[in-house]
Amino acid sequence: MFISMGKRQIGVRSYFMKKVIHNLSTSKNGMFYILLFMLTNILFLACGQEKNWDDVLDLMVDLPEEGRQIAAERWLERQNAFPLVEDSTVVFIYRNRRDIPVFLTGDFNGWSDKAEPFLKIIGTDIYYRRHSFRPDARVEYKIIAGKKWLLDSLNHNVASGGFGSNSVLFMPEYRFPREILRLRNKAYTKLDTVSFKAGGGEYRGYVYRHPEAAEQDPFIVFNDGGDYIRFGQATVIMDNLIREGRLPALNALFVDPLDRMRELRFDDDYLKRLLREIVPACLKQYALRPSHIYMGGASLGGLTSLYALRDHGTMLEGLFSQSGSFWVDSLRIVKALDKAAIKGKKIYVSYGLYESQDENQKKTVNFLKEQQARLKVQAVADGHNWGNWSGTLGSALRFLLSSGEK
């Protein structure tokens, strides 16, 4: 009974399909729609075979413009994530019915607003742009549509920083730094918010005291302290690594400058206030007597941390510089440290390969090697952003504080 009913249903459907085709074939433009229907279905079948983007583009060349939108949507619906990653090549997709200029921008092209235009598939709302990246890259980017700088609406991975939010692409071999994740049902160190008067100004700071840290344990000074907490996940990273036994218990001070662009650019007065007034006041207030003091920062904060060795090297056991702005004043940092006591100091230097600062970083690193610093250098496939710096902070701290870390 079931089989015979199925045959009857098939027969009825076949009858109506033949009727539709007959009516179309005898009507004006009917043959066009029949061909469109047939070609679209052929493409549907082809698109269902896990073709790459080039194959899809080739298949759509044979379709009338009217059928391309449906075919492209069918293929895109089958994709699990965007952008589309095909080996080292990434295909970025943007959708808009309007004909407008669309560009891809990010650290990898200096955030240029016109360097990488999208192409539009005629007859669709789909724009696309290809770009090749290292297989271990982490990429922050935006899409510029007309005059609007937009997040990628197809990509839900977003990172925040001092200049707003960006879309994020993780290439297949990128190793996500799990230490940046706040774990459920785990206790995290609470910060004390403090203020220090120095040099006629009042500086805000945040004091981190790990519950297991003693008065003599290492003490770290973070430049741009609020950003390291908010965007760099520094306290989460330290708590997680201490819990895992990968870092010793420690104390830290996160300090915000009053005028960042001035105070973090070779400002001797600022460093004197920070290291000779603010830090001693903090240590006294919390009854700390650290065996070693370290300092670090990112960008201009990394520059000023290294520059601190000129006049305050005896106070610092070591430092870290993440994407240090060594380009300032044409590598002035090298000349400024020519007579500094660098030999034996532990110095960690990291930077992103998409920052276009390789030459300045390498020249500074070579200088530090000549001065016989105990050096670790880490270049990562990332840009000038907090995703880079939070991802390498754990490596910096382990190198400085763990005797066996290289």
Order of alpha helices (4+ residues) and beta strands (2+ residues): alpha-alpha-alpha-alpha-beta-beta-beta-beta-beta-beta-beta-beta-beta-beta-beta-beta-beta-alpha-alpha-beta-alpha-alpha-alpha-beta-alpha-alpha-beta-alpha-beta-alpha-beta-alpha
